[in-house]
């Protein structure tokens, strides 16, 4: 399933990681360029047990993609 998460803060990114762990393809959207850069590089801007490893793994496999824009669906 394809899932979009709008807002990659303390609630959005753990949810996005959980959905990626569950086998879904996830697009995380955020307006903050620094957050997008950090997450896209596989790092997390705050401490949450196990989250950094999950983000790094799923960003590397392109199951979790983080960006600032979303293309309009068909």
Buried (B, 14 or more C-beta within 10 A) or exposed (E): EEBEBEBBEEEBBBBBBEBBBEEBBBBBBBEBEEBBEBBBEBEBBEEEEEBBEBBBBBBEEEBBBBBEEEEEEE
